């Protein structure tokens, strides 16, 4: 018997209660995501809901809870039965999926003791098997590792869990209703997983004083005597159980009028939802609500009541980031005039023999030192003259322009070099060894994660000694035979963008093309689950436009609004990027940041007394000593009869990969390779 807080005693959560009840009536809805700040009883509501779940018929002795009435969904064990199986009745299960769960615990794996005893691979079912025809509950689902999310996505999408590992090749049904809770302050969900939830409900703390007082009284009574408090709501809880049972029986008889299907389609179109899952879920939810209310036919009001829960996490108010928005008026003016009226920075192309502006720049920085933060000058890479730590302007000045983002494209793969360090994490960019029971089994060793035994390697190690050992097992093992799996997986990186936003970038469409390249890299970073940060340099200093974050969408928005104008303080951009990387590596010693610099290399502002180009190359040479950081230089200089090649020199000094913008495109790389064959 459960002693959790009664579902019927919840206060101020009517929409959440309705959403949970509808999922109990009709599992085809696809689950519910509960979003709310901490302390709003999200988990309490789900645990109370578990007490109301109805009973279902299952095959007796089946580890996967197969339905005796649907032989098409039987597992491989039930299909092998020689006699028609017996059935029994039990409540629907609510299975909790912890955040630190391993892949084998979720999807299933080798039952090592039984495998050794019987001499053949035997499956140990995972949580997906236990949750078949039931509910899989994930608290703080937005913190779940991506590799586990991928397994859950595959199961919820197909209704089956397929295992292909270590001699096992089988599938079993995994028709689950997914319930997740999350606090939006701790990060958002992947769009693929978010769309799998049929409903999304936003809950908050009670705003009415009477409700808050009643909530306090309920909590106090429950803490003093849970049994008596539950007894107060036993009649209401029983009524809800009976209502769910009757609604499940009524559901196949409920009819959806044709004109209301058109109404559902109009609602989804007006909210610009992606795909057709919203239409299907809304129809199933309306049928469930009609059945819950004892109706034989769906009406308009019932569709309206479920529409908010279906559409709230799917509606789109704007075009997707991949479609560049129309240019603002300054952008249009900039592109129409850029060929005839180059900026001041463009008219004075810097070269190595150009007079330095170090004196004016140094005096300007010195005059602003009183309001600036102090830079750690103990680092040999940082200049002795501190750079002003200020925020970018709120809006572009008169001499600045905002250019639209150019068309994005598919980029070539950029990843860190593999090393022997062991890491933890998730992502899809760079391969690394991992200290967890996740990832690709690459080889075996005597040391590894406890319990992650490599069965094949262990058997090979024990095979030569079987005749010399005695015992009742099919395979006789000794401790020295054990081998453990050494795993590899792809992890995300930090992608730090250092973008030249000086006036010369506005000429001949360079900034639009550069923004298109950055947007392409940002979309690639989103797909590979990277963290991103962005620094721009213009006028006489560099700005941290975006601190380290996982929000690629925010980075794209800031990129679209980024102004262009002024001179080119390339050294300041390098220093600011170095500071960000250094601080990141202090927090993440095993991190592997990738620094992507988009510039033509024509710096014309110094931080010290040296010439701008010489200072830039010296800084780059010192920065190249970091073994953990990978540098990529994207040259934005126009191709013509006269080129300076300063970005290429910067790449050489950094030890960086060097590209022109067009070379980043995967299609261009394929074309080059074909031409060389």
C-alpha positions in Angstrom: 0.0 0.0 0.0 1.3 3.4 -0.9 1.5 6.2 1.6 2.3 9.1 -0.9 0.4 12.4 -1.0 -3.1 11.8 -2.5 -3.6 12.9 -6.0 -7.1 14.2 -5.1 -5.6 16.5 -2.4 -3.5 18.6 -4.9 -4.4 22.3 -4.9 -4.3 24.7 -7.9 -3.1 22.1 -10.4 -6.3 21.4 -12.3 -4.8 21.4 -15.8 -2.0 19.0 -14.7 -4.4 16.7 -13.1 -6.6 16.6 -16.2 -3.5 15.9 -18.4 -2.5 13.0 -16.3 -6.0 11.5 -16.2 -6.3 11.7 -19.9 -3.0 9.8 -20.4 -4.3 7.1 -18.1 -7.4 6.8 -20.2 -5.7 6.9 -23.6 -2.0 6.0 -23.7 -2.0 7.0 -27.4 -1.7 10.6 -26.3 2.0 10.0 -25.7 2.7 11.3 -22.2 3.1 14.6 -20.6 5.9 17.1 -19.8 5.5 19.0 -16.6 7.4 22.3 -16.5 7.6 24.4 -13.4 9.9 26.1 -11.0 11.2 24.2 -8.0 8.8 23.5 -5.1 5.6 23.3 -7.2 4.8 19.6 -6.4 5.6 18.3 -9.9 7.0 15.0 -8.5 4.3 14.8 -5.8 1.6 14.9 -8.5 3.2 12.1 -10.5 3.6 9.8 -7.4 0.0 10.5 -6.4 -1.1 9.7 -9.9 0.5 6.3 -9.7 -2.0 5.2 -7.1 -4.9 5.8 -9.5 -3.6 3.7 -12.4 -6.0 1.0 -13.6 -5.4 -2.7 -13.9 -4.4 -4.4 -17.1 -4.2 -8.1 -18.3 -0.7 -9.4 -18.8 0.7 -12.9 -19.7 1.6 -14.7 -16.6 5.4 -15.1 -16.2 6.2 -12.7 -19.1 9.1 -10.3 -18.3 7.7 -7.8 -20.8 4.0 -7.6 -19.7 2.7 -8.7 -23.0 -1.0 -8.3 -23.7 -2.7 -11.8 -24.0 -5.2 -10.3 -26.5 -2.6 -8.9 -28.9 -0.4 -11.7 -30.2 1.1 -9.3 -32.8 2.9 -7.5 -29.9 4.1 -10.5 -28.1 7.8 -10.7 -27.1 10.1 -13.5 -28.5 9.6 -15.6 -25.3 5.8 -15.5 -25.5 5.9 -16.5 -29.2 8.0 -19.6 -28.3 5.4 -20.9 -25.8 3.9 -24.2 -26.9 0.6 -23.7 -25.1 -1.6 -20.6 -25.0 -0.4 -18.5 -22.1 -2.3 -17.9 -18.9 -3.1 -14.3 -18.0 -3.3 -12.3 -14.8 -4.5 -8.9 -13.8 -2.2 -6.3 -12.2 -2.1 -2.4 -12.0 -0.2 -0.4 -14.6 3.4 0.2 -13.5 5.1 3.5 -13.1 8.8 3.0 -13.6 11.3 5.6 -12.4 14.2 6.3 -14.7 17.1 7.9 -12.6 19.4 10.4 -14.1 22.6 8.4 -13.5 21.2 5.2 -15.2 23.4 3.2 -17.5 22.6 2.1 -21.1 22.4 -1.5 -20.1 20.0 -0.7 -17.2 17.7 1.1 -19.6 17.8 -1.1 -22.7 18.9 -4.4 -21.2 22.1 -6.3 -21.4 23.9 -9.6 -20.7 22.9 -11.4 -17.5 26.5 -12.3 -16.7 26.0 -14.9 -13.9 23.3 -16.9 -15.8 25.3 -16.7 -19.0 28.3 -18.2 -17.3 26.2 -20.8 -15.7 24.4 -22.0 -18.8 27.1 -21.3 -21.4 24.9 -19.0 -23.7 24.0 -15.3 -23.8 21.0 -14.6 -21.7 19.2 -11.2 -21.6 18.8 -9.2 -18.4 15.8 -6.9 -19.2 16.1 -3.2 -18.6 13.7 -0.5 -17.5 12.1 -0.3 -20.9 11.0 -3.9 -20.5 9.5 -3.2 -17.1 7.7 -0.1 -18.4 6.1 -1.8 -21.4 2.3 -1.0 -21.4 3.0 1.3 -18.4 4.6 4.7 -17.6 8.2 5.7 -17.7 8.8 8.6 -15.3 11.9 10.8 -15.5 12.3 13.5 -12.9 14.4 16.5 -14.2 14.4 15.0 -17.7 16.2 18.0 -19.2 19.3 16.8 -17.3 19.3 13.3 -18.8 22.3 12.2 -20.8 21.9 12.4 -24.5 22.8 8.7 -25.0 20.0 7.7 -22.8 17.7 10.2 -24.5 18.5 8.5 -27.8 17.4 5.1 -26.5 14.2 6.5 -25.1 13.5 8.3 -28.4 13.9 5.1 -30.4 11.6 3.2 -28.1 8.9 5.8 -28.0 9.1 6.3 -31.7 8.8 2.6 -32.7 7.2 1.0 -29.7 9.9 -1.6 -29.6 13.3 -1.9 -28.0 16.0 -3.5 -30.2 19.2 -5.0 -28.8 22.3 -5.7 -30.9 25.2 -6.3 -28.5 27.6 -9.0 -27.3 25.9 -11.9 -29.0 22.4 -10.7 -28.3 20.1 -9.8 -31.3 16.5 -9.5 -30.3 13.6 -7.1 -29.9 10.8 -6.8 -27.4 7.7 -4.5 -27.1 8.3 -1.1 -25.3 5.0 0.7 -25.6 5.5 3.3 -22.9 3.8 6.5 -21.8 6.5 9.0 -21.0 6.1 11.5 -18.1 8.8 14.0 -17.4 9.3 16.9 -15.0 11.7 19.7 -15.4 12.7 23.1 -14.1 13.2 25.5 -17.2 15.9 27.4 -15.2 18.2 24.3 -15.5 18.1 24.1 -19.3 15.7 23.1 -22.1 14.9 19.8 -23.7 16.1 18.7 -27.1 13.4 19.5 -29.7 13.2 15.8 -30.7 12.4 14.7 -27.2 10.1 17.7 -26.5 7.9 16.8 -29.5 7.5 13.2 -28.3 5.4 14.4 -25.3 1.8 14.6 -26.2 1.1 17.3 -23.6 3.1 20.0 -22.0 1.8 21.7 -18.9 3.2 24.8 -17.2 2.6 25.0 -13.5 3.5 27.7 -11.0 3.0 28.4 -7.3 -0.4 29.4 -6.1 -1.2 33.1 -6.4 -4.3 33.1 -4.2 -3.8 33.5 -0.5 -6.6 31.1 0.4 -5.0 28.4 -1.7 -1.6 28.9 -0.1 -3.1 28.6 3.4 -5.0 25.5 2.5 -1.9 24.0 1.0 0.0 24.6 4.3 -2.8 22.9 6.2 -2.8 19.9 3.9 0.9 19.5 4.2 0.8 19.7 8.0 -2.0 17.1 8.3 -0.1 14.8 5.9 3.1 15.1 7.9 1.3 14.4 11.2 -0.6 11.3 10.1 -0.4 10.1 6.4 -2.9 7.3 6.9 -5.7 9.5 8.3 -5.0 12.2 5.7 -5.2 9.7 2.9 -8.4 8.3 4.4 -10.0 11.8 4.1 -9.5 11.6 0.3 -10.1 7.9 -0.1 -13.6 8.3 -1.5 -12.5 10.9 -4.1 -9.5 8.7 -5.1 -11.8 5.7 -5.5 -14.1 7.8 -7.7 -11.2 8.8 -9.9 -10.1 5.2 -10.3 -13.6 4.2 -11.3 -13.9 7.1 -13.7 -10.6 6.1 -15.4 -11.8 2.4 -15.7 -15.1 3.4 -17.2 -13.5 5.9 -19.6 -11.1 3.3 -20.9 -14.0 1.0 -21.7 -15.9 3.9 -23.3 -13.0 5.2 -25.4 -13.4 2.8 -28.4 -17.1 3.9 -28.7 -16.4 7.7 -28.8 -16.9 9.3 -32.2 -15.1 12.3 -33.7 -17.3 14.3 -36.1 -15.7 15.1 -39.5 -16.1 18.9 -39.2 -14.2 18.9 -35.8 -11.3 17.2 -37.5 -11.2 20.2 -39.8 -11.3 22.4 -36.7 -8.3 20.6 -35.3 -6.4 21.1 -38.5 -7.2 24.8 -38.5 -5.9 25.1 -34.9 -2.6 23.5 -35.8 -2.2 25.6 -38.9 -2.8 28.8 -37.1 -0.2 28.0 -34.5 2.4 27.0 -37.2 3.2 23.7 -35.6 5.8 21.5 -37.3 4.7 18.1 -38.6 1.4 16.4 -38.0 1.9 14.9 -34.5 -0.1 17.8 -32.9 -3.1 17.0 -35.0 -3.0 13.3 -34.1 -2.4 14.0 -30.4 -5.2 16.6 -30.2 -7.7 14.1 -31.7 -6.7 11.4 -29.3 -6.8 13.8 -26.3 -10.3 15.0 -27.3 -11.5 11.4 -27.6 -10.1 10.7 -24.1 -11.7 13.7 -22.6 -15.1 12.8 -24.1 -14.8 9.3 -22.7 -13.8 10.7 -19.3 -16.9 12.8 -19.2 -19.1 9.9 -20.4 -19.9 11.4 -23.8 -20.4 9.4 -27.0 -19.2 12.2 -29.3 -16.5 14.9 -29.1 -17.6 18.5 -29.0 -15.8 21.8 -29.7 -15.3 22.7 -26.1 -13.5 19.5 -25.3 -11.0 20.2 -28.2 -10.5 23.7 -26.8 -9.7 22.3 -23.4 -6.9 20.0 -24.6 -5.6 22.3 -27.3 -3.4 24.4 -24.9 -1.6 21.3 -23.6 -1.0 19.9 -27.1 0.1 23.2 -28.7 2.0 25.0 -26.0 5.4 23.3 -26.7 4.9 23.0 -30.5 3.7 26.3 -31.7 6.1 28.5 -33.6 5.8 32.3 -33.8 8.6 32.9 -36.3 10.5 31.2 -39.0 13.1 28.6 -38.1 16.7 29.9 -37.5 17.9 28.3 -40.8 15.8 30.8 -42.8 17.5 34.2 -42.8 15.1 37.0 -41.8 14.7 40.0 -44.1 17.4 42.5 -43.8 16.8 45.7 -41.8 16.9 49.0 -43.5 20.5 49.7 -42.4 21.5 46.4 -43.9 19.9 47.1 -47.2 21.5 50.4 -47.4 24.9 48.9 -46.5 24.7 46.3 -49.2 23.5 48.7 -51.8 26.3 51.2 -51.1 29.1 49.0 -50.0 30.7 48.7 -53.5 30.7 52.4 -54.1 31.4 53.7 -50.6 33.9 51.5 -48.7 34.3 52.2 -45.0 37.2 54.1 -43.5 38.7 50.8 -42.4 38.4 49.4 -45.9 40.0 52.4 -47.6 43.2 52.0 -45.4 44.2 48.4 -46.0 46.8 47.7 -43.4 50.2 46.0 -44.2 53.1 45.2 -42.1 54.9 48.4 -43.1 51.9 50.6 -42.2 52.5 53.2 -39.4 51.3 51.9 -36.1 48.5 53.4 -34.1 49.8 52.1 -30.9 50.4 55.4 -29.3 46.9 56.7 -29.6 45.4 53.3 -28.6 47.6 53.0 -25.6 46.8 56.4 -24.3 43.1 55.8 -24.9 43.2 52.6 -22.9 45.2 54.1 -20.1 42.6 56.9 -19.7 39.9 54.3 -19.1 41.8 52.1 -16.6 40.0 53.6 -13.6 36.7 52.0 -14.5 38.1 48.7 -15.9 38.6 45.3 -14.3 42.2 44.3 -13.8 43.7 41.7 -16.2 46.0 39.0 -14.8 49.4 40.2 -16.2 51.2 37.2 -14.6 50.3 35.2 -17.7 53.0 35.6 -20.4 50.4 35.7 -23.2 48.5 38.6 -21.8 49.8 42.1 -22.7 51.2 44.4 -20.0 48.8 47.2 -20.8 45.4 46.1 -19.5 42.4 46.1 -21.9 39.1 47.7 -20.9 36.5 45.2 -19.8 33.3 46.7 -21.0 30.0 45.5 -22.5 29.1 46.0 -26.1 26.9 49.0 -27.0 23.2 48.6 -26.6 22.7 49.5 -30.2 24.7 50.4 -33.3 26.1 54.0 -33.6 25.7 56.2 -36.6 28.8 54.7 -38.3 27.7 51.1 -37.7 25.6 48.9 -39.8 23.7 45.6 -39.2 23.9 43.0 -42.0 21.6 40.1 -42.5 22.8 36.5 -42.0 23.9 34.9 -45.3 22.5 31.5 -46.4 23.7 28.7 -44.1 25.3 25.5 -45.5 26.4 22.1 -44.4 29.9 22.4 -42.9 32.7 19.9 -42.9 33.5 18.0 -39.8 35.7 19.8 -37.2 36.8 17.9 -34.2 39.5 17.7 -31.6 42.4 15.3 -31.9 41.9 12.0 -30.0 44.1 11.5 -26.9 44.3 9.1 -24.0 42.4 11.1 -21.4 39.3 9.7 -19.9 36.3 12.0 -19.7 32.6 12.1 -18.9 29.8 13.8 -20.7 27.7 13.6 -23.9 27.6 15.0 -27.4 28.4 14.1 -31.0 31.6 15.9 -32.1 34.9 14.5 -30.8 35.7 10.9 -29.9 37.1 10.3 -26.4 37.6 7.5 -23.9 34.9 7.6 -21.2 34.8 6.5 -17.6 31.2 5.2 -17.7 29.1 2.3 -18.9 28.2 4.2 -22.0 29.6 4.4 -25.5 31.2 2.1 -28.0 33.1 -0.9 -26.7 36.5 -0.3 -28.4 38.7 -2.8 -26.6 39.2 -4.6 -23.3 41.6 -4.3 -20.4 42.2 -5.5 -16.9 41.0 -2.2 -15.4 37.8 -0.5 -16.2 34.4 0.5 -14.8 33.3 -2.0 -12.1 30.6 -4.3 -13.4 31.2 -3.5 -17.0 32.7 -6.9 -17.8 33.8 -7.7 -21.4 32.3 -11.2 -21.8 34.1 -12.1 -25.0 37.5 -11.0 -23.7 36.9 -12.8 -20.4 36.0 -16.0 -22.1 39.1 -15.8 -24.3 41.3 -15.3 -21.3 39.7 -18.3 -19.4 39.5 -20.7 -22.4 43.1 -22.1 -22.2 42.6 -23.2 -18.5 39.2 -24.9 -18.6 40.6 -28.5 -18.5 42.7 -27.7 -15.5 39.7 -26.2 -13.4 36.9 -28.0 -11.7 33.3 -26.8 -11.0 29.7 -27.1 -11.9 29.6 -24.1 -14.2 29.6 -24.4 -18.0 32.6 -22.0 -17.9 35.0 -21.9 -15.0 36.4 -18.4 -14.3 39.0 -17.0 -11.9 39.4 -13.4 -10.9 42.5 -13.0 -13.1 40.3 -13.9 -16.1 38.1 -10.9 -15.8 38.4 -8.2 -18.5 36.5 -4.9 -18.6 35.2 -2.9 -21.4 37.1 0.2 -22.4 34.6 2.5 -24.1 34.7 5.4 -26.5 32.0 7.8 -27.4 31.6 11.2 -29.0 31.5 14.2 -26.7 30.6 17.8 -27.2 33.2 20.6 -27.3 33.2 24.2 -26.5 33.1 26.2 -29.7 34.4 29.7 -29.1 33.8 32.1 -32.0 36.0 35.1 -32.4 34.4 37.3 -35.1 35.9 40.3 -36.8 33.2 43.0 -36.7 35.3 45.9 -38.0 34.2 48.2 -40.8 36.2 46.4 -43.4 33.9 43.4 -42.9 31.0 45.4 -44.3 32.5 45.8 -47.7 31.4 43.6 -50.7 29.1 41.5 -48.7 31.8 40.0 -46.5 29.9 40.3 -43.2 26.8 38.6 -44.6 28.9 35.7 -45.8 30.8 35.6 -42.5 27.5 35.5 -40.6 26.3 32.8 -42.8 29.4 30.8 -42.0 29.0 31.3 -38.3 25.3 30.4 -38.5 26.3 27.2 -40.4 28.8 26.3 -37.6 26.2 27.1 -34.9 23.6 24.8 -36.5 26.3 22.1 -36.7 27.1 22.8 -33.0 23.4 22.4 -32.1 23.3 19.0 -33.9 26.5 17.9 -32.1 25.4 19.1 -28.6 28.3 21.6 -28.2 28.5 24.6 -25.9 29.2 27.9 -27.6 30.5 31.3 -26.8 31.0 34.4 -29.0 33.5 37.3 -29.0 33.6 40.1 -31.4 36.2 42.8 -31.9 35.7 46.3 -33.4 36.7 49.9 -32.8 39.5 49.6 -30.2 38.4 46.6 -28.1 36.8 43.1 -27.9 33.5 42.2 -26.4 32.1 39.0 -24.9 28.8 39.0 -26.8 27.8 35.6 -25.5 29.3 33.8 -22.4 29.6 30.0 -22.5 26.2 28.5 -23.0 24.3 25.6 -24.5 21.8 27.9 -26.2 22.7 28.0 -29.8 19.4 29.7 -30.5 20.5 32.7 -28.4 23.8 32.8 -30.2 22.0 32.9 -33.5 19.8 35.8 -32.4 22.8 37.8 -31.2 24.7 37.0 -34.4 21.7 38.4 -36.5 21.8 41.7 -34.4 25.6 42.1 -34.3 26.7 45.5 -35.7 29.7 46.2 -37.9 31.9 49.3 -37.9 35.1 50.9 -36.7 38.7 49.7 -36.7 40.2 46.2 -36.3 41.7 45.4 -32.8 42.6 41.8 -33.7 45.0 41.5 -30.8 42.3 42.4 -28.4 40.1 39.7 -29.9 42.8 37.1 -29.4 43.5 38.1 -25.8 39.8 38.1 -24.9 39.5 34.6 -26.5 42.5 33.4 -24.6 41.0 34.6 -21.3 37.8 32.8 -22.0 39.6 29.5 -22.9 41.9 29.8 -19.8 38.9 30.2 -17.5 37.0 27.4 -19.1 40.0 25.0 -18.7 40.2 25.9 -15.0 36.7 24.7 -14.6 36.9 21.8 -17.0 40.5 20.5 -16.9 39.8 17.7 -19.4 37.9 20.1 -21.8 38.9 20.5 -25.4 37.8 23.9 -26.7 37.8 24.7 -30.4 38.5 28.3 -31.2 37.1 29.5 -34.6 38.5 32.9 -35.7 36.7 34.6 -38.6 38.9 37.5 -39.9 40.9 38.8 -42.8 43.8 39.3 -40.4 44.2 43.0 -41.1 44.6 44.2 -37.6 45.3 48.0 -37.3 45.0 48.6 -33.5 47.7 47.6 -31.0 47.4 46.9 -27.3 51.1 47.8 -26.7 53.9 49.6 -28.5 54.5 47.0 -31.2 53.0 47.2 -34.7 49.6 45.6 -34.9 50.6 42.8 -37.3 53.7 41.9 -35.3 51.8 42.0 -32.0 49.1 39.7 -33.5 51.6 37.1 -34.7 53.5 37.1 -31.4 50.3 36.6 -29.4 49.3 33.8 -31.8 52.6 32.0 -31.4 52.3 32.1 -27.6 48.7 30.9 -27.7 49.6 27.9 -29.9 51.5 26.4 -26.9 48.2 25.1 -25.4 47.9 21.5 -26.3 44.2 21.2 -25.3 42.9 24.0 -27.5 42.3 23.6 -31.2 42.3 26.6 -33.5 40.5 27.2 -36.8 41.1 30.3 -38.9 38.4 31.2 -41.5 39.8 33.8 -43.9 37.3 36.4 -44.9 39.6 38.3 -47.3 38.3 38.8 -50.8 40.0 36.9 -53.6 41.6 39.2 -56.1 44.7 40.3 -57.9 46.1 41.8 -54.6 45.8 39.8 -51.4 47.7 40.3 -48.1 47.4 36.7 -46.8 47.5 37.9 -43.2 44.8 35.4 -42.0 47.0 32.6 -43.4 50.0 33.9 -41.5 47.8 34.0 -38.3 46.8 30.4 -38.9 50.5 29.4 -39.3 51.4 31.1 -36.0 48.5 29.5 -34.2 49.1 26.1 -35.7 45.5 26.3 -36.8 43.5 24.7 -39.5 43.0 27.3 -42.3 40.0 27.7 -44.5 38.4 30.1 -46.8 34.6 30.4 -46.2 33.8 28.4 -49.2 36.2 25.6 -48.0 34.0 25.1 -45.0 31.3 23.7 -47.1 31.1 20.0 -47.2 30.1 20.0 -50.9 33.2 22.0 -51.8 35.4 19.5 -50.1 33.8 16.6 -52.0 34.3 18.5 -55.3 38.0 19.2 -54.5 38.6 15.5 -53.7 36.9 14.4 -56.9 39.1 16.8 -59.0 42.2 15.3 -57.4 41.4 11.7 -58.2 
